[in-house]
Amino acid sequence: MCGIAGIIYKDKKTHKVGKSLTSMLESLQHRGPDSAGFAIYGGLNLPENNYQLNIEIKDNSEALNQVKTTLTEISSIFQEELIKSDEKYNVYRCEISLNNYSMLKPLIRNLDELDDVQVLNGSHSFEMIKDIGKVKDIAKRYNVTKRTGTHGIGHTRFATESGIDRYHAHPYQSYIRPDITVVHNGQITNYWKIRDPLERKGHIFETLNDTECIVHYIADKLNQGYKLEEVLEEAVKDLDGPFSILVGTPDGIGIAKDKLGLRPGVMAENDDIFAIASEEMSLQDVLDTDHVEQIAPGETRSYTL
């Protein structure tokens, strides 16, 4: 199961991507009740070398003080905003400034070593929102329908492996290359064959979730100079198992479907929008779907701004 959705507006202007993805994912809610998530690109407009961190902190003032101390020691600016609170955890959105991108992942590792602290993500050109629960509840909780951008991807999860929590919700990202995200429906059966050479190159894995393995694979190929459409073609060759993979980059989205076509994927476009989803009814929420294309086994599709 699991449902995936992606949308990109061809005019390169900002639109209510959060509202569009929410509608698309609500139509796919039956495919996964455990958690949902969004990666929305083009709406942050952060200065160069500024990054946004989403940090989950146990309802513990000392833990928050430790996070503030760690961040202010290395960042020339520090802004925080409480975006979600419950009986156990608070989620804070923080903006920081670093000298270069290579400092981001070591900083996140340092924060994760603090008691009662878990960094959900760090980004420059996209905003990630993910949590446990149903799409409509998460969208309301984080005001997703008001989030604007040029494009984005989303996911509703039926958990078949790893934990059900904010951290294991999709999308996943890799810090080997800035702002690459992946959502995935399926299973990668040659997981260790893909993961082992990536770890030897220095990729750091935080989970055993195969979607994390995919995003590292995608980022590594992009770092080698492959274009997005070429990376997706390579993924079909290299990855085994049933899958539909949806990738988000700072300037585009793309999908790859396994060679046997064991996981669904459809797309439609008009003069304004290119959209991808697990099922046709999800596309009907955002554009005229008189001409819907089934993505064939082993086929890839992408659109880059």
Backbone as CSV, one residue per row, in Angstrom:
resi,resn,N_x,N_y,N_z,CA_x,CA_y,CA_z,C_x,C_y,C_z
1,MET,0.841,-1.188,0.000,0.000,0.000,0.000,0.886,1.253,0.000
2,CYS,0.509,2.262,0.752,1.095,3.609,0.748,0.628,4.364,-0.491
3,GLY,0.467,5.653,-0.341,0.082,6.512,-1.445,1.104,7.601,-1.658
4,ILE,1.428,7.878,-2.922,2.385,8.935,-3.251,1.728,9.945,-4.180
5,ALA,2.168,11.198,-4.069,1.614,12.259,-4.905,2.663,13.332,-5.120
6,GLY,2.639,13.933,-6.299,3.556,15.025,-6.598,2.923,15.992,-7.575
7,ILE,3.279,17.267,-7.458,2.734,18.290,-8.342,3.787,19.361,-8.577
8,ILE,3.809,19.886,-9.810,4.721,20.982,-10.127,3.981,21.964,-11.037
9,TYR,4.119,23.254,-10.739,3.489,24.299,-11.532,4.503,24.834,-12.535
10,LYS,4.137,24.771,-13.800,5.093,25.009,-14.876,5.529,26.461,-15.016
11,ASP,4.757,27.399,-14.455,5.105,28.812,-14.625,6.200,29.279,-13.666
12,LYS,6.683,28.367,-12.799,7.768,28.657,-11.847,7.373,29.658,-10.761
13,LYS,6.099,29.999,-10.695,5.620,30.908,-9.668,5.110,30.102,-8.474
14,THR,4.967,30.785,-7.334,4.477,30.078,-6.155,2.953,29.947,-6.193
15,HIS,2.488,28.790,-5.790,1.062,28.474,-5.716,0.802,27.771,-4.390
16,LYS,-0.451,27.462,-4.121,-0.802,26.776,-2.881,-0.529,25.278,-3.013
17,VAL,0.769,24.954,-3.072,1.177,23.560,-3.228,0.713,22.725,-2.043
18,GLY,0.768,23.302,-0.855,0.316,22.565,0.325,-1.137,22.165,0.225
19,LYS,-1.974,23.065,-0.274,-3.404,22.758,-0.442,-3.599,21.670,-1.493
20,SER,-2.858,21.765,-2.600,-2.983,20.765,-3.664,-2.555,19.389,-3.179
21,LEU,-1.407,19.312,-2.498,-0.931,18.024,-2.014,-1.851,17.446,-0.944
22,THR,-2.394,18.306,-0.107,-3.337,17.831,0.907,-4.541,17.174,0.249
23,SER,-5.102,17.817,-0.768,-6.244,17.238,-1.473,-5.879,15.909,-2.123
24,MET,-4.718,15.874,-2.752,-4.284,14.646,-3.427,-4.101,13.506,-2.429
25,LEU,-3.482,13.809,-1.299,-3.222,12.760,-0.316,-4.488,12.328,0.421
26,GLU,-5.414,13.247,0.619,-6.684,12.850,1.237,-7.406,11.824,0.364
27,SER,-7.287,11.948,-0.948,-7.894,10.976,-1.848,-7.184,9.623,-1.793
28,LEU,-5.973,9.619,-1.260,-5.198,8.379,-1.144,-5.140,7.879,0.297
29,GLN,-5.942,8.477,1.178,-5.852,8.131,2.597,-6.073,6.641,2.843
30,HIS,-6.927,6.013,2.042,-7.202,4.581,2.220,-5.972,3.706,1.990
31,ARG,-4.935,4.282,1.383,-3.721,3.517,1.107,-2.747,3.522,2.287
32,GLY,-3.010,4.322,3.301,-2.094,4.351,4.431,-2.565,5.237,5.555
33,PRO,-2.920,4.676,6.721,-3.467,5.465,7.819,-2.452,5.862,8.887
34,ASP,-1.189,5.416,8.761,-0.262,5.525,9.889,0.394,6.900,10.025
35,SER,0.809,7.483,8.920,1.460,8.796,8.960,1.381,9.416,7.578
36,ALA,1.734,10.679,7.492,1.730,11.377,6.210,2.783,12.478,6.247
37,GLY,3.202,12.905,5.053,4.226,13.939,5.012,4.267,14.670,3.690
38,PHE,4.913,15.839,3.720,4.992,16.738,2.578,6.408,17.298,2.471
39,ALA,6.894,17.461,1.251,8.095,18.262,0.979,7.671,19.324,-0.029
40,ILE,7.657,20.575,0.392,7.158,21.676,-0.430,8.325,22.597,-0.786
41,TYR,8.586,22.692,-2.083,9.734,23.445,-2.589,9.333,24.834,-3.079
42,GLY,10.265,25.771,-2.942,10.106,27.073,-3.569,9.416,28.130,-2.745
43,GLY,9.063,27.800,-1.496,8.341,28.773,-0.688,9.115,29.347,0.473
44,LEU,10.291,28.790,0.787,11.034,29.249,1.962,11.738,30.579,1.741
45,ASN,12.439,30.712,0.609,13.176,31.946,0.286,14.166,32.333,1.382
46,LEU,14.928,31.369,1.860,15.939,31.662,2.868,17.175,32.287,2.233
47,PRO,17.872,33.169,2.952,19.150,33.681,2.447,20.149,32.540,2.239
48,GLU,21.117,32.774,1.392,22.143,31.766,1.142,22.821,31.370,2.461
49,ASN,23.037,30.067,2.620,23.675,29.495,3.822,22.793,29.551,5.073
50,ASN,21.522,29.889,4.892,20.566,29.761,5.992,19.777,28.467,5.822
51,TYR,19.445,27.843,6.955,18.767,26.546,6.915,17.661,26.512,7.961
52,GLN,16.656,25.716,7.645,15.555,25.516,8.573,15.659,24.121,9.173
53,LEU,15.587,24.036,10.487,15.583,22.762,11.187,14.230,22.549,11.835
54,ASN,13.696,21.352,11.705,12.525,20.942,12.466,12.995,19.966,13.528
55,ILE,12.792,20.316,14.787,13.373,19.569,15.899,12.277,19.150,16.873
56,GLU,12.231,17.866,17.159,11.297,17.337,18.151,11.998,17.286,19.503
57,ILE,11.402,17.926,20.503,12.007,18.013,21.832,10.981,17.575,22.875
58,LYS,11.392,16.656,23.728,10.503,16.239,24.797,10.134,17.451,25.634
59,ASP,8.918,17.453,26.154,8.427,18.603,26.920,9.290,18.783,28.168
60,ASN,10.439,19.413,27.922,11.487,19.489,28.936,12.288,20.753,28.663
61,SER,12.187,21.756,29.514,12.821,23.046,29.256,14.337,22.939,29.184
62,GLU,14.931,22.031,29.928,16.383,21.890,29.900,16.860,21.414,28.531
63,ALA,16.118,20.482,27.907,16.485,20.017,26.575,16.436,21.166,25.576
64,LEU,15.425,21.997,25.648,15.325,23.144,24.749,16.487,24.101,24.972
65,ASN,16.867,24.340,26.210,18.005,25.209,26.493,19.294,24.647,25.912
66,GLN,19.458,23.326,25.961,20.650,22.709,25.385,20.679,22.863,23.868
67,VAL,19.513,22.735,23.242,19.437,22.944,21.800,19.807,24.383,21.455
68,LYS,19.262,25.336,22.194,19.572,26.746,21.940,21.064,27.009,22.090
69,THR,21.669,26.447,23.132,23.104,26.643,23.360,23.919,26.085,22.207
70,THR,23.584,24.880,21.771,24.320,24.242,20.668,24.212,25.053,19.388
71,LEU,23.011,25.542,19.083,22.811,26.267,17.833,23.441,27.652,17.856
72,THR,23.323,28.359,18.974,23.870,29.714,19.028,25.399,29.714,19.042
73,GLU,26.001,28.611,19.422,27.463,28.530,19.419,28.034,28.518,18.009
74,ILE,27.267,28.034,17.042,27.814,27.923,15.680,27.096,28.799,14.663
75,SER,25.965,29.371,15.024,25.175,30.125,14.066,25.189,31.603,14.390
76,SER,25.315,32.412,13.342,25.294,33.861,13.540,23.885,34.377,13.792
77,ILE,22.879,33.592,13.429,21.499,33.938,13.762,20.820,32.699,14.345
78,PHE,19.789,32.932,15.102,18.998,31.818,15.613,17.595,32.319,15.875
79,GLN,16.622,31.715,15.193,15.226,32.052,15.409,14.469,30.755,15.652
80,GLU,13.538,30.776,16.564,12.785,29.562,16.854,11.293,29.857,16.833
81,GLU,10.526,28.817,16.518,9.073,28.927,16.496,8.498,27.584,16.911
82,LEU,7.630,27.590,17.894,6.940,26.370,18.299,5.816,26.118,17.307
83,ILE,5.880,24.989,16.586,4.879,24.736,15.555,3.921,23.608,15.920
84,LYS,4.267,22.819,16.932,3.374,21.735,17.316,3.679,21.324,18.739
85,SER,2.634,21.083,19.528,2.827,20.673,20.913,1.806,19.604,21.267
86,ASP,2.245,18.577,21.999,1.316,17.602,22.542,1.756,17.257,23.955
87,GLU,1.180,16.206,24.508,1.437,15.898,25.912,2.860,15.387,26.163
88,LYS,3.567,14.990,25.091,4.906,14.435,25.272,6.005,15.257,24.591
89,TYR,5.721,15.738,23.391,6.769,16.362,22.600,6.318,17.700,22.029
90,ASN,7.291,18.591,21.876,7.097,19.829,21.142,7.942,19.764,19.874
91,VAL,7.430,20.306,18.777,8.199,20.405,17.546,8.489,21.880,17.290
92,TYR,9.767,22.196,17.179,10.207,23.570,16.948,10.769,23.706,15.537
93,ARG,10.467,24.822,14.911,11.089,25.187,13.640,12.126,26.255,13.934
94,CYS,13.363,25.997,13.551,14.458,26.927,13.842,15.149,27.336,12.545
95,GLU,15.492,28.588,12.425,16.301,29.056,11.298,17.696,29.402,11.812
96,ILE,18.703,28.882,11.118,20.086,29.117,11.507,20.909,29.486,10.288
97,SER,22.093,30.019,10.533,23.023,30.361,9.464,24.322,29.598,9.675
98,LEU,24.810,28.947,8.618,26.066,28.199,8.675,27.020,28.717,7.596
99,ASN,28.291,28.461,7.778,29.270,28.900,6.780,29.121,28.143,5.465
100,ASN,28.766,26.855,5.545,28.557,26.070,4.336,27.699,24.845,4.652
101,TYR,27.194,24.223,3.595,26.258,23.117,3.740,26.874,21.916,4.442
102,SER,28.169,21.710,4.284,28.822,20.535,4.870,28.737,20.519,6.395
103,MET,28.418,21.659,7.011,28.302,21.727,8.466,26.957,21.219,8.970
104,LEU,25.968,21.065,8.061,24.605,20.787,8.499,24.462,19.405,9.131
105,LYS,24.931,18.370,8.461,24.756,17.022,8.995,25.515,16.811,10.305
106,PRO,26.782,17.242,10.443,27.439,17.120,11.755,26.687,17.837,12.870
107,LEU,26.105,18.994,12.556,25.316,19.705,13.558,24.106,18.873,13.974
108,ILE,23.425,18.287,12.999,22.261,17.467,13.303,22.652,16.276,14.172
109,ARG,23.791,15.653,13.887,24.250,14.527,14.705,24.507,14.971,16.140
110,ASN,25.093,16.166,16.308,25.345,16.683,17.655,24.042,16.917,18.417
111,LEU,23.055,17.445,17.727,21.762,17.681,18.372,21.088,16.360,18.744
112,ASP,21.186,15.375,17.859,20.552,14.082,18.123,21.165,13.361,19.317
113,GLU,22.394,13.720,19.661,23.048,13.092,20.806,22.543,13.649,22.139
114,LEU,21.834,14.775,22.101,21.272,15.344,23.320,20.094,14.501,23.787
115,ASP,19.914,14.400,25.074,18.779,13.666,25.616,17.465,14.349,25.228
116,ASP,16.487,13.547,24.836,15.125,14.023,24.563,15.020,14.915,23.339
117,VAL,15.987,14.773,22.406,15.998,15.613,21.204,16.099,14.725,19.962
118,GLN,15.308,15.020,18.942,15.379,14.329,17.656,15.160,15.339,16.540
119,VAL,16.151,15.501,15.655,15.996,16.394,14.509,15.227,15.664,13.414
120,LEU,14.127,16.241,12.984,13.312,15.620,11.941,13.860,15.910,10.559
121,ASN,14.378,17.115,10.334,15.015,17.411,9.054,15.688,18.773,9.101
122,GLY,16.556,18.997,8.107,17.192,20.292,7.912,17.220,20.594,6.426
123,SER,16.849,21.818,6.028,16.717,22.106,4.599,16.942,23.583,4.310
124,HIS,17.150,23.870,3.024,17.320,25.244,2.573,16.207,25.669,1.618
125,SER,15.914,24.839,0.607,14.967,25.260,-0.433,13.616,24.571,-0.347
126,PHE,13.401,23.743,0.653,12.092,23.122,0.806,11.718,23.051,2.278
127,GLU,10.434,22.897,2.519,9.927,22.720,3.869,9.345,21.320,4.005
128,MET,9.798,20.586,5.013,9.279,19.261,5.260,8.318,19.290,6.443
129,ILE,7.169,18.669,6.251,6.170,18.527,7.307,5.749,17.069,7.311
130,LYS,5.912,16.385,8.432,5.476,14.995,8.507,5.167,14.641,9.954
131,ASP,4.191,13.723,10.108,3.752,13.375,11.451,2.921,12.097,11.360
132,ILE,2.634,11.518,12.506,1.748,10.368,12.537,0.300,10.837,12.469
133,GLY,-0.568,9.975,11.962,-1.974,10.321,11.882,-2.469,10.468,10.462
134,LYS,-3.708,10.929,10.342,-4.337,11.073,9.035,-3.957,12.396,8.382
135,VAL,-4.091,12.414,7.063,-3.672,13.578,6.274,-4.382,14.844,6.739
136,LYS,-5.702,14.797,6.865,-6.452,16.014,7.196,-6.061,16.556,8.563
137,ASP,-5.741,15.660,9.501,-5.362,16.103,10.841,-3.973,16.745,10.838
138,ILE,-3.054,16.141,10.096,-1.699,16.700,9.998,-1.740,18.037,9.276
139,ALA,-2.518,18.111,8.200,-2.632,19.368,7.452,-3.164,20.487,8.331
140,LYS,-4.145,20.176,9.171,-4.697,21.178,10.083,-3.683,21.547,11.155
141,ARG,-3.006,20.546,11.698,-2.056,20.740,12.786,-0.923,21.678,12.383
142,TYR,-0.457,21.554,11.129,0.692,22.333,10.670,0.307,23.406,9.656
143,ASN,-0.984,23.639,9.464,-1.448,24.683,8.554,-0.891,24.486,7.139
144,VAL,-0.898,23.225,6.694,-0.261,22.871,5.428,-0.938,23.556,4.242
145,THR,-2.250,23.715,4.275,-2.947,24.258,3.108,-2.548,25.701,2.800
146,LYS,-1.912,26.366,3.743,-1.452,27.741,3.513,-0.017,27.797,2.981
147,ARG,0.652,26.647,2.914,2.054,26.619,2.484,2.135,26.762,0.964
148,THR,2.917,27.720,0.515,3.053,27.967,-0.920,4.391,27.471,-1.438
149,GLY,4.446,27.242,-2.749,5.685,26.802,-3.374,5.494,26.607,-4.867
150,THR,6.537,26.145,-5.510,6.492,25.869,-6.944,6.146,24.415,-7.231
151,HIS,6.514,23.521,-6.313,6.255,22.100,-6.506,6.444,21.362,-5.192
152,GLY,6.044,20.101,-5.179,6.214,19.325,-3.957,5.805,17.874,-4.157
153,ILE,6.161,17.057,-3.164,5.772,15.655,-3.156,5.172,15.317,-1.795
154,GLY,4.368,14.257,-1.748,3.749,13.878,-0.495,3.520,12.384,-0.408
155,HIS,3.151,11.929,0.799,3.071,10.492,1.062,2.084,10.233,2.186
156,THR,1.315,9.172,2.050,0.538,8.651,3.163,0.952,7.203,3.363
157,ARG,1.248,6.838,4.613,2.010,5.618,4.873,1.193,4.494,5.504
158,PHE,1.367,3.317,4.930,0.951,2.067,5.553,2.243,1.364,5.953
159,ALA,2.559,1.360,7.231,3.873,0.912,7.698,3.995,-0.606,7.610
160,THR,4.972,-1.058,6.840,5.279,-2.480,6.750,6.639,-2.794,7.348
161,GLU,7.412,-1.765,7.680,8.702,-1.953,8.322,9.048,-0.657,9.068
162,SER,9.900,-0.753,10.058,10.370,0.367,10.879,9.232,1.002,11.676
163,GLY,9.579,1.941,12.532,8.651,2.485,13.506,7.589,3.385,12.919
164,ILE,6.517,3.559,13.673,5.470,4.509,13.309,5.639,5.725,14.206
165,ASP,6.341,6.726,13.709,6.580,7.963,14.439,6.904,9.055,13.431
166,ARG,7.108,10.271,13.926,7.396,11.373,13.017,8.669,11.122,12.222
167,TYR,9.657,10.555,12.870,10.961,10.407,12.241,10.910,9.421,11.074
168,HIS,10.131,8.353,11.212,10.068,7.345,10.161,8.987,7.629,9.120
169,ALA,8.231,8.684,9.303,7.290,9.088,8.258,8.066,9.568,7.031
170,HIS,7.440,9.487,5.862,8.037,10.003,4.630,7.608,11.465,4.459
171,PRO,8.374,12.263,3.738,9.542,11.979,2.915,10.814,11.741,3.735
172,TYR,11.797,11.116,3.040,13.160,11.019,3.541,14.047,11.938,2.716
173,GLN,15.161,12.340,3.312,16.117,13.158,2.575,17.528,12.654,2.814
174,SER,18.440,13.081,1.938,19.859,12.778,2.102,20.619,14.087,2.284
175,TYR,21.605,14.072,3.171,22.424,15.267,3.383,23.712,15.218,2.573
176,ILE,23.859,14.186,1.734,25.005,14.130,0.825,24.883,15.203,-0.249
177,ARG,23.658,15.515,-0.615,23.375,16.571,-1.595,22.193,17.376,-1.077
178,PRO,22.231,18.701,-1.178,21.175,19.515,-0.574,19.787,19.242,-1.145
179,ASP,18.840,19.057,-0.241,17.412,19.179,-0.539,16.886,18.178,-1.568
180,ILE,17.345,16.942,-1.475,16.794,15.847,-2.271,15.870,15.035,-1.370
181,THR,14.637,14.803,-1.804,13.674,14.068,-0.999,13.066,12.935,-1.819
182,VAL,12.590,11.911,-1.121,11.974,10.754,-1.772,10.779,10.280,-0.955
183,VAL,9.701,9.938,-1.647,8.609,9.149,-1.076,8.492,7.890,-1.917
184,HIS,7.946,6.834,-1.322,8.093,5.516,-1.950,6.936,4.621,-1.558
185,ASN,6.431,3.891,-2.513,5.442,2.846,-2.270,6.046,1.537,-2.752
186,GLY,6.329,0.613,-1.828,6.879,-0.664,-2.251,7.957,-1.185,-1.321
187,GLN,8.854,-1.963,-1.891,9.921,-2.594,-1.117,11.133,-2.817,-2.008
188,ILE,12.306,-2.472,-1.498,13.563,-2.708,-2.220,14.183,-3.992,-1.668
189,THR,14.176,-5.043,-2.476,14.601,-6.350,-1.985,16.116,-6.534,-2.000
190,ASN,16.841,-5.726,-2.771,18.310,-5.789,-2.740,18.883,-4.616,-1.937
191,TYR,18.209,-4.320,-0.831,18.549,-3.193,0.042,20.032,-3.163,0.398
192,TRP,20.564,-4.264,0.915,21.952,-4.261,1.390,22.937,-4.153,0.242
193,LYS,22.597,-4.675,-0.907,23.472,-4.546,-2.070,23.601,-3.087,-2.492
194,ILE,22.535,-2.323,-2.338,22.554,-0.893,-2.667,23.222,-0.093,-1.547
195,ARG,22.900,-0.433,-0.317,23.385,0.355,0.818,24.895,0.234,1.034
196,ASP,25.436,-0.972,0.919,26.836,-1.202,1.278,27.812,-0.286,0.532
197,PRO,27.764,-0.189,-0.805,28.708,0.709,-1.484,28.495,2.186,-1.148
198,LEU,27.257,2.562,-0.822,27.006,3.945,-0.445,27.648,4.267,0.900
199,GLU,27.559,3.347,1.850,28.215,3.556,3.141,29.727,3.644,2.974
200,ARG,30.264,2.853,2.076,31.713,2.899,1.825,32.139,4.255,1.266
201,LYS,31.205,4.936,0.595,31.480,6.275,0.072,31.329,7.356,1.136
202,GLY,30.783,7.003,2.300,30.613,7.981,3.369,29.191,8.371,3.674
203,HIS,28.228,7.757,2.991,26.829,8.032,3.313,26.506,7.485,4.701
204,ILE,25.827,8.268,5.489,25.472,7.879,6.862,23.984,7.562,6.917
205,PHE,23.674,6.320,7.297,22.292,5.878,7.390,21.827,5.949,8.844
206,GLU,20.599,6.423,9.021,20.031,6.575,10.356,19.012,5.484,10.682
207,THR,18.485,4.815,9.668,17.427,3.821,9.856,17.699,2.621,8.958
208,LEU,16.818,1.618,9.069,16.835,0.473,8.160,15.709,0.577,7.128
209,ASN,15.080,1.722,7.028,13.983,1.917,6.092,14.529,1.992,4.667
210,ASP,13.924,1.240,3.750,14.472,1.202,2.393,14.287,2.513,1.642
211,THR,13.348,3.358,2.064,13.199,4.660,1.418,14.414,5.543,1.690
212,GLU,14.991,5.427,2.882,16.218,6.171,3.155,17.333,5.701,2.239
213,CYS,17.394,4.392,1.981,18.399,3.859,1.071,18.222,4.437,-0.339
214,ILE,16.967,4.555,-0.775,16.689,5.097,-2.105,17.155,6.540,-2.218
215,VAL,16.875,7.357,-1.208,17.235,8.771,-1.322,18.747,8.955,-1.331
216,HIS,19.479,8.101,-0.605,20.938,8.148,-0.690,21.405,7.747,-2.088
217,TYR,20.785,6.736,-2.641,21.132,6.295,-3.997,20.901,7.428,-5.006
218,ILE,19.752,8.077,-4.911,19.419,9.167,-5.835,20.416,10.317,-5.696
219,ALA,20.706,10.717,-4.463,21.633,11.832,-4.227,23.023,11.507,-4.747
220,ASP,23.454,10.268,-4.560,24.778,9.862,-5.040,24.861,9.960,-6.558
221,LYS,23.841,9.513,-7.263,23.836,9.591,-8.720,23.840,11.047,-9.192
222,LEU,23.059,11.900,-8.535,23.049,13.316,-8.904,24.412,13.946,-8.683
223,ASN,25.086,13.547,-7.613,26.433,14.060,-7.352,27.429,13.621,-8.418
224,GLN,27.155,12.495,-9.043,28.022,12.011,-10.113,27.785,12.739,-11.431
225,GLY,26.784,13.600,-11.481,26.526,14.387,-12.682,25.351,13.927,-13.515
226,TYR,24.658,12.885,-13.062,23.468,12.435,-13.774,22.356,13.485,-13.658
227,LYS,21.567,13.632,-14.720,20.354,14.432,-14.640,19.254,13.608,-13.992
228,LEU,18.205,14.278,-13.513,17.156,13.581,-12.786,16.572,12.431,-13.601
229,GLU,16.252,12.682,-14.875,15.656,11.623,-15.683,16.623,10.445,-15.859
230,GLU,17.917,10.729,-15.918,18.911,9.658,-16.032,19.023,8.861,-14.737
231,VAL,18.934,9.544,-13.608,18.979,8.863,-12.310,17.804,7.903,-12.181
232,LEU,16.618,8.343,-12.596,15.444,7.492,-12.501,15.584,6.253,-13.378
233,GLU,16.167,6.424,-14.568,16.410,5.272,-15.446,17.391,4.294,-14.817
234,GLU,18.427,4.819,-14.175,19.395,3.958,-13.495,18.749,3.226,-12.322
235,ALA,17.834,3.906,-11.628,17.158,3.285,-10.487,16.355,2.066,-10.926
236,VAL,15.680,2.161,-12.056,14.915,1.020,-12.560,15.832,-0.166,-12.823
237,LYS,17.042,0.099,-13.318,18.003,-0.972,-13.597,18.583,-1.575,-12.320
238,ASP,18.867,-0.729,-11.339,19.655,-1.165,-10.189,18.823,-1.682,-9.024
239,LEU,17.616,-1.165,-8.846,16.803,-1.519,-7.679,15.901,-2.701,-8.001
240,ASP,15.867,-3.658,-7.107,14.995,-4.817,-7.256,13.793,-4.698,-6.321
241,GLY,12.710,-5.369,-6.702,11.521,-5.386,-5.867,10.399,-4.574,-6.471
242,PRO,9.237,-4.593,-5.831,8.091,-3.795,-6.293,8.200,-2.362,-5.777
243,PHE,8.155,-1.386,-6.657,8.273,-0.003,-6.179,7.713,1.005,-7.168
244,SER,7.209,2.087,-6.627,7.035,3.352,-7.329,7.739,4.396,-6.478
245,ILE,8.727,5.060,-7.057,9.571,6.020,-6.350,9.280,7.412,-6.887
246,LEU,9.010,8.338,-5.993,8.774,9.727,-6.377,9.847,10.592,-5.742
247,VAL,10.573,11.339,-6.572,11.729,12.131,-6.141,11.415,13.619,-6.247
248,GLY,11.819,14.377,-5.239,11.747,15.828,-5.288,13.139,16.429,-5.259
249,THR,13.397,17.414,-6.115,14.654,18.161,-6.125,14.308,19.648,-6.088
250,PRO,15.287,20.516,-5.863,14.966,21.949,-5.837,14.354,22.484,-7.121
251,ASP,14.500,21.757,-8.240,13.936,22.264,-9.495,13.066,21.260,-10.248
252,GLY,12.601,20.195,-9.582,11.748,19.277,-10.313,11.256,18.097,-9.493
253,ILE,10.435,17.260,-10.141,9.964,16.012,-9.556,10.048,14.920,-10.613
254,GLY,10.105,13.666,-10.179,10.139,12.566,-11.131,9.749,11.264,-10.470
255,ILE,9.282,10.311,-11.282,8.842,9.014,-10.781,9.522,7.900,-11.558
256,ALA,9.804,6.790,-10.875,10.307,5.570,-11.493,9.466,4.400,-10.996
257,LYS,9.132,3.502,-11.907,8.298,2.353,-11.578,9.063,1.064,-11.848
258,ASP,8.896,0.080,-10.976,9.662,-1.160,-11.109,9.369,-1.867,-12.429
259,LYS,10.309,-2.742,-12.841,10.268,-3.375,-14.160,9.034,-4.260,-14.364
260,LEU,8.472,-4.779,-13.293,7.288,-5.632,-13.409,5.986,-4.854,-13.226
261,GLY,6.095,-3.611,-12.862,4.902,-2.782,-12.691,4.029,-3.217,-11.542
262,LEU,4.651,-3.611,-10.430,3.906,-4.166,-9.308,3.344,-3.110,-8.359
263,ARG,3.712,-1.851,-8.550,3.147,-0.767,-7.751,2.567,0.286,-8.690
264,PRO,1.440,0.884,-8.328,0.733,1.771,-9.260,1.405,3.133,-9.401
265,GLY,1.092,3.794,-10.507,1.551,5.147,-10.750,0.881,5.703,-11.988
266,VAL,0.285,6.882,-11.875,-0.367,7.537,-13.010,0.076,8.991,-13.050
267,MET,-0.025,9.602,-14.221,0.338,11.010,-14.338,-0.598,11.706,-15.315
268,ALA,-0.681,13.008,-15.167,-1.458,13.838,-16.085,-0.842,15.225,-16.093
269,GLU,-1.045,15.945,-17.180,-0.540,17.321,-17.255,-1.400,18.140,-18.193
270,ASN,-1.338,19.441,-17.980,-1.921,20.395,-18.913,-0.915,21.522,-19.106
271,ASP,-1.352,22.655,-19.601,-0.411,23.752,-19.850,0.179,24.319,-18.561
272,ASP,-0.483,24.078,-17.436,-0.089,24.706,-16.180,0.559,23.758,-15.174
273,ILE,0.155,22.490,-15.189,0.495,21.567,-14.100,0.976,20.234,-14.651
274,PHE,1.969,19.662,-13.978,2.392,18.270,-14.173,2.196,17.584,-12.837
275,ALA,1.437,16.479,-12.822,1.106,15.829,-11.553,1.232,14.316,-11.667
276,ILE,1.592,13.695,-10.542,1.808,12.258,-10.445,1.109,11.771,-9.177
277,ALA,0.572,10.561,-9.231,-0.052,10.005,-8.033,-0.163,8.493,-8.167
278,SER,-0.550,7.851,-7.067,-0.767,6.410,-7.087,-2.049,6.044,-7.818
279,GLU,-3.065,6.915,-7.749,-4.360,6.603,-8.332,-4.946,7.834,-9.026
280,GLU,-5.780,7.584,-10.022,-6.334,8.655,-10.844,-7.167,9.640,-10.045
281,MET,-7.933,9.163,-9.066,-8.807,10.074,-8.340,-8.023,11.149,-7.595
282,SER,-6.766,10.872,-7.280,-5.922,11.878,-6.657,-5.605,13.009,-7.625
283,LEU,-5.408,12.679,-8.895,-5.136,13.700,-9.907,-6.356,14.577,-10.164
284,GLN,-7.545,14.008,-10.028,-8.776,14.753,-10.295,-8.954,15.933,-9.353
285,ASP,-8.237,15.929,-8.237,-8.359,17.019,-7.277,-7.621,18.281,-7.712
286,VAL,-6.705,18.160,-8.689,-5.840,19.309,-8.989,-5.812,19.714,-10.462
287,LEU,-6.311,18.866,-11.364,-6.306,19.255,-12.775,-7.291,18.417,-13.569
288,ASP,-7.560,18.869,-14.774,-8.435,18.146,-15.686,-7.754,16.828,-16.060
289,THR,-8.447,15.729,-15.831,-7.827,14.424,-16.049,-8.457,13.668,-17.211
290,ASP,-8.879,14.380,-18.254,-9.409,13.699,-19.429,-8.363,12.773,-20.044
291,HIS,-7.107,13.135,-19.889,-6.046,12.303,-20.450,-5.076,11.904,-19.342
292,VAL,-5.338,10.770,-18.722,-4.475,10.231,-17.669,-3.638,9.099,-18.257
293,GLU,-2.355,9.127,-17.967,-1.462,8.093,-18.483,-1.042,7.156,-17.366
294,GLN,-1.198,5.871,-17.614,-0.662,4.872,-16.712,0.844,4.771,-16.954
295,ILE,1.620,4.886,-15.899,3.063,4.739,-16.040,3.371,3.253,-16.189
296,ALA,4.013,2.902,-17.271,4.224,1.503,-17.632,5.311,0.869,-16.768
297,PRO,5.337,-0.453,-16.681,6.421,-1.133,-15.955,7.794,-0.695,-16.466
298,GLY,8.661,-0.316,-15.535,10.006,0.113,-15.899,10.102,1.508,-16.477
299,GLU,8.998,2.238,-16.525,8.989,3.567,-17.117,9.335,4.637,-16.087
300,THR,9.867,5.747,-16.550,10.144,6.907,-15.702,9.527,8.144,-16.328
301,ARG,9.163,9.098,-15.496,8.677,10.393,-15.959,9.230,11.468,-15.036
302,SER,9.521,12.627,-15.607,10.004,13.724,-14.777,9.660,15.048,-15.427
303,TYR,9.661,16.100,-14.601,9.485,17.455,-15.087,10.401,18.369,-14.285
304,THR,11.196,19.152,-15.003,12.148,20.067,-14.361,11.852,21.497,-14.769
305,LEU,11.834,22.382,-13.793,11.578,23.795,-14.068,12.757,24.442,-14.778
